[in-house]
Amino acid sequence: MWCATSPQLDGLGGVYCENCDISPLVAPADEAGWRAEPGLPGVLPYVADPEAAARLWEVSERLTA
């Protein structure tokens, strides 16, 4: 519900939300430690990659056409 109503997200897109906040991106150098500690906040950078999102959108359009 927070993601749908929070003014903090006005005008923002392409963010990943968790625990009523915008998730921080995990730096590649910190990925191993992040994966070893379940429950740490954050997401890997590919989650918010606009180029990957565009490719996924194109594939989705082709598959549903």
Jmol script that loads the backbone (N, CA, C; Angstrom):
load data "model"
ATOM      1  N   MET A   1       0.817  -1.182   0.000  1.00  0.00           N
ATOM      2  CA  MET A   1       0.000   0.000   0.000  1.00  0.00           C
ATOM      3  C   MET A   1       0.872   1.261   0.000  1.00  0.00           C
ATOM      4  N   TRP A   2       1.981   1.215   0.722  1.00  0.00           N
ATOM      5  CA  TRP A   2       2.851   2.385   0.808  1.00  0.00           C
ATOM      6  C   TRP A   2       3.309   2.824  -0.574  1.00  0.00           C
ATOM      7  N   CYS A   3       3.708   1.870  -1.412  1.00  0.00           N
ATOM      8  CA  CYS A   3       4.210   2.215  -2.748  1.00  0.00           C
ATOM      9  C   CYS A   3       3.144   2.897  -3.595  1.00  0.00           C
ATOM     10  N   ALA A   4       1.902   2.570  -3.361  1.00  0.00           N
ATOM     11  CA  ALA A   4       0.821   3.149  -4.155  1.00  0.00           C
ATOM     12  C   ALA A   4       0.404   4.532  -3.674  1.00  0.00           C
ATOM     13  N   THR A   5       0.718   4.879  -2.435  1.00  0.00           N
ATOM     14  CA  THR A   5       0.186   6.125  -1.881  1.00  0.00           C
ATOM     15  C   THR A   5       1.233   7.107  -1.371  1.00  0.00           C
ATOM     16  N   SER A   6       2.472   6.727  -1.295  1.00  0.00           N
ATOM     17  CA  SER A   6       3.481   7.587  -0.682  1.00  0.00           C
ATOM     18  C   SER A   6       3.854   8.779  -1.555  1.00  0.00           C
ATOM     19  N   PRO A   7       3.794   9.984  -1.001  1.00  0.00           N
ATOM     20  CA  PRO A   7       4.248  11.151  -1.757  1.00  0.00           C
ATOM     21  C   PRO A   7       5.759  11.113  -2.018  1.00  0.00           C
ATOM     22  N   GLN A   8       6.479  10.301  -1.261  1.00  0.00           N
ATOM     23  CA  GLN A   8       7.924  10.157  -1.469  1.00  0.00           C
ATOM     24  C   GLN A   8       8.220   9.613  -2.870  1.00  0.00           C
ATOM     25  N   LEU A   9       7.251   8.935  -3.459  1.00  0.00           N
ATOM     26  CA  LEU A   9       7.457   8.322  -4.770  1.00  0.00           C
ATOM     27  C   LEU A   9       6.889   9.150  -5.921  1.00  0.00           C
ATOM     28  N   ASP A  10       6.336  10.314  -5.632  1.00  0.00           N
ATOM     29  CA  ASP A  10       5.794  11.161  -6.695  1.00  0.00           C
ATOM     30  C   ASP A  10       6.869  11.454  -7.733  1.00  0.00           C
ATOM     31  N   GLY A  11       6.560  11.142  -8.975  1.00  0.00           N
ATOM     32  CA  GLY A  11       7.486  11.421 -10.063  1.00  0.00           C
ATOM     33  C   GLY A  11       8.623  10.425 -10.198  1.00  0.00           C
ATOM     34  N   LEU A  12       8.658   9.423  -9.343  1.00  0.00           N
ATOM     35  CA  LEU A  12       9.716   8.417  -9.425  1.00  0.00           C
ATOM     36  C   LEU A  12       9.193   7.168 -10.111  1.00  0.00           C
ATOM     37  N   GLY A  13      10.042   6.566 -10.857  1.00  0.00           N
ATOM     38  CA  GLY A  13       9.735   5.280 -11.463  1.00  0.00           C
ATOM     39  C   GLY A  13      11.001   4.454 -11.469  1.00  0.00           C
ATOM     40  N   GLY A  14      10.859   3.173 -11.658  1.00  0.00           N
ATOM     41  CA  GLY A  14      12.033   2.325 -11.747  1.00  0.00           C
ATOM     42  C   GLY A  14      12.745   2.093 -10.433  1.00  0.00           C
ATOM     43  N   VAL A  15      12.027   2.241  -9.330  1.00  0.00           N
ATOM     44  CA  VAL A  15      12.631   1.946  -8.037  1.00  0.00           C
ATOM     45  C   VAL A  15      12.007   0.670  -7.489  1.00  0.00           C
ATOM     46  N   TYR A  16      12.714   0.022  -6.617  1.00  0.00           N
ATOM     47  CA  TYR A  16      12.240  -1.194  -5.969  1.00  0.00           C
ATOM     48  C   TYR A  16      11.947  -0.829  -4.524  1.00  0.00           C
ATOM     49  N   CYS A  17      10.790  -1.224  -4.050  1.00  0.00           N
ATOM     50  CA  CYS A  17      10.389  -0.856  -2.696  1.00  0.00           C
ATOM     51  C   CYS A  17      10.364  -2.078  -1.787  1.00  0.00           C
ATOM     52  N   GLU A  18      10.783  -1.863  -0.548  1.00  0.00           N
ATOM     53  CA  GLU A  18      10.659  -2.895   0.478  1.00  0.00           C
ATOM     54  C   GLU A  18      10.590  -2.215   1.835  1.00  0.00           C
ATOM     55  N   ASN A  19       9.818  -2.796   2.714  1.00  0.00           N
ATOM     56  CA  ASN A  19       9.678  -2.282   4.082  1.00  0.00           C
ATOM     57  C   ASN A  19       9.324  -0.798   4.121  1.00  0.00           C
ATOM     58  N   CYS A  20       8.380  -0.408   3.286  1.00  0.00           N
ATOM     59  CA  CYS A  20       7.888   0.976   3.247  1.00  0.00           C
ATOM     60  C   CYS A  20       8.996   1.988   2.981  1.00  0.00           C
ATOM     61  N   ASP A  21       9.885   1.655   2.088  1.00  0.00           N
ATOM     62  CA  ASP A  21      10.952   2.572   1.700  1.00  0.00           C
ATOM     63  C   ASP A  21      11.478   2.156   0.335  1.00  0.00           C
ATOM     64  N   ILE A  22      12.269   3.022  -0.264  1.00  0.00           N
ATOM     65  CA  ILE A  22      12.947   2.683  -1.510  1.00  0.00           C
ATOM     66  C   ILE A  22      14.180   1.871  -1.145  1.00  0.00           C
ATOM     67  N   SER A  23      14.315   0.715  -1.760  1.00  0.00           N
ATOM     68  CA  SER A  23      15.446  -0.164  -1.451  1.00  0.00           C
ATOM     69  C   SER A  23      16.743   0.419  -1.991  1.00  0.00           C
ATOM     70  N   PRO A  24      17.794   0.337  -1.205  1.00  0.00           N
ATOM     71  CA  PRO A  24      19.091   0.774  -1.717  1.00  0.00           C
ATOM     72  C   PRO A  24      19.639  -0.261  -2.698  1.00  0.00           C
ATOM     73  N   LEU A  25      20.440   0.203  -3.638  1.00  0.00           N
ATOM     74  CA  LEU A  25      21.118  -0.723  -4.540  1.00  0.00           C
ATOM     75  C   LEU A  25      22.365  -1.255  -3.842  1.00  0.00           C
ATOM     76  N   VAL A  26      22.582  -2.540  -3.963  1.00  0.00           N
ATOM     77  CA  VAL A  26      23.762  -3.180  -3.382  1.00  0.00           C
ATOM     78  C   VAL A  26      24.912  -3.033  -4.371  1.00  0.00           C
ATOM     79  N   ALA A  27      26.017  -2.505  -3.919  1.00  0.00           N
ATOM     80  CA  ALA A  27      27.188  -2.344  -4.782  1.00  0.00           C
ATOM     81  C   ALA A  27      27.730  -3.716  -5.166  1.00  0.00           C
ATOM     82  N   PRO A  28      28.193  -3.867  -6.412  1.00  0.00           N
ATOM     83  CA  PRO A  28      28.733  -5.166  -6.831  1.00  0.00           C
ATOM     84  C   PRO A  28      29.803  -5.705  -5.877  1.00  0.00           C
ATOM     85  N   ALA A  29      30.618  -4.833  -5.326  1.00  0.00           N
ATOM     86  CA  ALA A  29      31.671  -5.282  -4.411  1.00  0.00           C
ATOM     87  C   ALA A  29      31.097  -5.852  -3.116  1.00  0.00           C
ATOM     88  N   ASP A  30      29.869  -5.476  -2.782  1.00  0.00           N
ATOM     89  CA  ASP A  30      29.242  -5.937  -1.542  1.00  0.00           C
ATOM     90  C   ASP A  30      28.285  -7.108  -1.754  1.00  0.00           C
ATOM     91  N   GLU A  31      28.143  -7.567  -3.000  1.00  0.00           N
ATOM     92  CA  GLU A  31      27.135  -8.580  -3.311  1.00  0.00           C
ATOM     93  C   GLU A  31      27.325  -9.875  -2.530  1.00  0.00           C
ATOM     94  N   ALA A  32      28.541 -10.369  -2.427  1.00  0.00           N
ATOM     95  CA  ALA A  32      28.765 -11.648  -1.741  1.00  0.00           C
ATOM     96  C   ALA A  32      28.326 -11.569  -0.282  1.00  0.00           C
ATOM     97  N   GLY A  33      28.686 -10.508   0.402  1.00  0.00           N
ATOM     98  CA  GLY A  33      28.276 -10.345   1.791  1.00  0.00           C
ATOM     99  C   GLY A  33      26.779 -10.178   1.932  1.00  0.00           C
ATOM    100  N   TRP A  34      26.186  -9.464   0.990  1.00  0.00           N
ATOM    101  CA  TRP A  34      24.737  -9.250   1.003  1.00  0.00           C
ATOM    102  C   TRP A  34      24.005 -10.578   0.823  1.00  0.00           C
ATOM    103  N   ARG A  35      24.496 -11.405  -0.110  1.00  0.00           N
ATOM    104  CA  ARG A  35      23.858 -12.708  -0.341  1.00  0.00           C
ATOM    105  C   ARG A  35      24.035 -13.642   0.861  1.00  0.00           C
ATOM    106  N   ALA A  36      25.122 -13.498   1.583  1.00  0.00           N
ATOM    107  CA  ALA A  36      25.402 -14.378   2.719  1.00  0.00           C
ATOM    108  C   ALA A  36      24.578 -14.020   3.950  1.00  0.00           C
ATOM    109  N   GLU A  37      23.988 -12.858   3.963  1.00  0.00           N
ATOM    110  CA  GLU A  37      23.242 -12.386   5.138  1.00  0.00           C
ATOM    111  C   GLU A  37      21.777 -12.155   4.764  1.00  0.00           C
ATOM    112  N   PRO A  38      20.964 -13.214   4.778  1.00  0.00           N
ATOM    113  CA  PRO A  38      19.551 -13.045   4.420  1.00  0.00           C
ATOM    114  C   PRO A  38      18.879 -11.990   5.298  1.00  0.00           C
ATOM    115  N   GLY A  39      18.046 -11.213   4.683  1.00  0.00           N
ATOM    116  CA  GLY A  39      17.309 -10.204   5.430  1.00  0.00           C
ATOM    117  C   GLY A  39      17.889  -8.809   5.351  1.00  0.00           C
ATOM    118  N   LEU A  40      19.104  -8.675   4.814  1.00  0.00           N
ATOM    119  CA  LEU A  40      19.649  -7.332   4.653  1.00  0.00           C
ATOM    120  C   LEU A  40      18.832  -6.590   3.601  1.00  0.00           C
ATOM    121  N   PRO A  41      18.602  -5.304   3.804  1.00  0.00           N
ATOM    122  CA  PRO A  41      17.834  -4.558   2.803  1.00  0.00           C
ATOM    123  C   PRO A  41      18.657  -4.339   1.540  1.00  0.00           C
ATOM    124  N   GLY A  42      17.949  -4.112   0.466  1.00  0.00           N
ATOM    125  CA  GLY A  42      18.618  -3.762  -0.776  1.00  0.00           C
ATOM    126  C   GLY A  42      18.333  -4.729  -1.902  1.00  0.00           C
ATOM    127  N   VAL A  43      18.665  -4.279  -3.087  1.00  0.00           N
ATOM    128  CA  VAL A  43      18.488  -5.082  -4.292  1.00  0.00           C
ATOM    129  C   VAL A  43      19.739  -4.955  -5.146  1.00  0.00           C
ATOM    130  N   LEU A  44      19.952  -5.954  -5.979  1.00  0.00           N
ATOM    131  CA  LEU A  44      21.092  -5.909  -6.887  1.00  0.00           C
ATOM    132  C   LEU A  44      20.796  -4.929  -8.021  1.00  0.00           C
ATOM    133  N   PRO A  45      21.808  -4.294  -8.560  1.00  0.00           N
ATOM    134  CA  PRO A  45      21.603  -3.230  -9.543  1.00  0.00           C
ATOM    135  C   PRO A  45      20.792  -3.632 -10.778  1.00  0.00           C
ATOM    136  N   TYR A  46      20.837  -4.892 -11.182  1.00  0.00           N
ATOM    137  CA  TYR A  46      20.095  -5.269 -12.389  1.00  0.00           C
ATOM    138  C   TYR A  46      18.592  -5.070 -12.223  1.00  0.00           C
ATOM    139  N   VAL A  47      18.112  -5.010 -10.992  1.00  0.00           N
ATOM    140  CA  VAL A  47      16.685  -4.824 -10.740  1.00  0.00           C
ATOM    141  C   VAL A  47      16.207  -3.464 -11.250  1.00  0.00           C
ATOM    142  N   ALA A  48      17.065  -2.478 -11.217  1.00  0.00           N
ATOM    143  CA  ALA A  48      16.689  -1.119 -11.622  1.00  0.00           C
ATOM    144  C   ALA A  48      17.422  -0.671 -12.881  1.00  0.00           C
ATOM    145  N   ASP A  49      17.816  -1.606 -13.724  1.00  0.00           N
ATOM    146  CA  ASP A  49      18.555  -1.293 -14.951  1.00  0.00           C
ATOM    147  C   ASP A  49      17.577  -0.914 -16.062  1.00  0.00           C
ATOM    148  N   PRO A  50      17.570   0.345 -16.500  1.00  0.00           N
ATOM    149  CA  PRO A  50      16.607   0.760 -17.519  1.00  0.00           C
ATOM    150  C   PRO A  50      16.805   0.059 -18.864  1.00  0.00           C
ATOM    151  N   GLU A  51      18.027  -0.290 -19.206  1.00  0.00           N
ATOM    152  CA  GLU A  51      18.257  -0.998 -20.471  1.00  0.00           C
ATOM    153  C   GLU A  51      17.681  -2.409 -20.411  1.00  0.00           C
ATOM    154  N   ALA A  52      17.856  -3.083 -19.285  1.00  0.00           N
ATOM    155  CA  ALA A  52      17.276  -4.418 -19.124  1.00  0.00           C
ATOM    156  C   ALA A  52      15.754  -4.334 -19.135  1.00  0.00           C
ATOM    157  N   ALA A  53      15.208  -3.303 -18.528  1.00  0.00           N
ATOM    158  CA  ALA A  53      13.755  -3.126 -18.518  1.00  0.00           C
ATOM    159  C   ALA A  53      13.227  -2.925 -19.935  1.00  0.00           C
ATOM    160  N   ALA A  54      13.943  -2.153 -20.734  1.00  0.00           N
ATOM    161  CA  ALA A  54      13.520  -1.923 -22.121  1.00  0.00           C
ATOM    162  C   ALA A  54      13.558  -3.221 -22.925  1.00  0.00           C
ATOM    163  N   ARG A  55      14.609  -4.017 -22.719  1.00  0.00           N
ATOM    164  CA  ARG A  55      14.691  -5.307 -23.427  1.00  0.00           C
ATOM    165  C   ARG A  55      13.549  -6.221 -23.007  1.00  0.00           C
ATOM    166  N   LEU A  56      13.268  -6.274 -21.722  1.00  0.00           N
ATOM    167  CA  LEU A  56      12.174  -7.105 -21.230  1.00  0.00           C
ATOM    168  C   LEU A  56      10.844  -6.643 -21.821  1.00  0.00           C
ATOM    169  N   TRP A  57      10.644  -5.345 -21.899  1.00  0.00           N
ATOM    170  CA  TRP A  57       9.412  -4.802 -22.465  1.00  0.00           C
ATOM    171  C   TRP A  57       9.268  -5.227 -23.930  1.00  0.00           C
ATOM    172  N   GLU A  58      10.351  -5.125 -24.689  1.00  0.00           N
ATOM    173  CA  GLU A  58      10.313  -5.514 -26.105  1.00  0.00           C
ATOM    174  C   GLU A  58       9.973  -6.996 -26.260  1.00  0.00           C
ATOM    175  N   VAL A  59      10.608  -7.837 -25.470  1.00  0.00           N
ATOM    176  CA  VAL A  59      10.329  -9.276 -25.537  1.00  0.00           C
ATOM    177  C   VAL A  59       8.875  -9.542 -25.154  1.00  0.00           C
ATOM    178  N   SER A  60       8.405  -8.884 -24.112  1.00  0.00           N
ATOM    179  CA  SER A  60       7.022  -9.070 -23.667  1.00  0.00           C
ATOM    180  C   SER A  60       6.033  -8.669 -24.754  1.00  0.00           C
ATOM    181  N   GLU A  61       6.323  -7.572 -25.435  1.00  0.00           N
ATOM    182  CA  GLU A  61       5.438  -7.142 -26.524  1.00  0.00           C
ATOM    183  C   GLU A  61       5.396  -8.179 -27.642  1.00  0.00           C
ATOM    184  N   ARG A  62       6.562  -8.713 -27.991  1.00  0.00           N
ATOM    185  CA  ARG A  62       6.600  -9.727 -29.057  1.00  0.00           C
ATOM    186  C   ARG A  62       5.837 -10.985 -28.650  1.00  0.00           C
ATOM    187  N   LEU A  63       5.983 -11.390 -27.411  1.00  0.00           N
ATOM    188  CA  LEU A  63       5.346 -12.620 -26.953  1.00  0.00           C
ATOM    189  C   LEU A  63       3.833 -12.491 -26.798  1.00  0.00           C
ATOM    190  N   THR A  64       3.354 -11.279 -26.629  1.00  0.00           N
ATOM    191  CA  THR A  64       1.916 -11.091 -26.426  1.00  0.00           C
ATOM    192  C   THR A  64       1.218 -10.521 -27.651  1.00  0.00           C
ATOM    193  N   ALA A  65       1.952 -10.322 -28.721  1.00  0.00           N
ATOM    194  CA  ALA A  65       1.349  -9.749 -29.941  1.00  0.00           C
ATOM    195  C   ALA A  65       0.534 -10.788 -30.680  1.00  0.00           C
TER     196      ALA A  65
END
end "model"
wireframe off; spacefill off
backbone 0.3
color backbone group
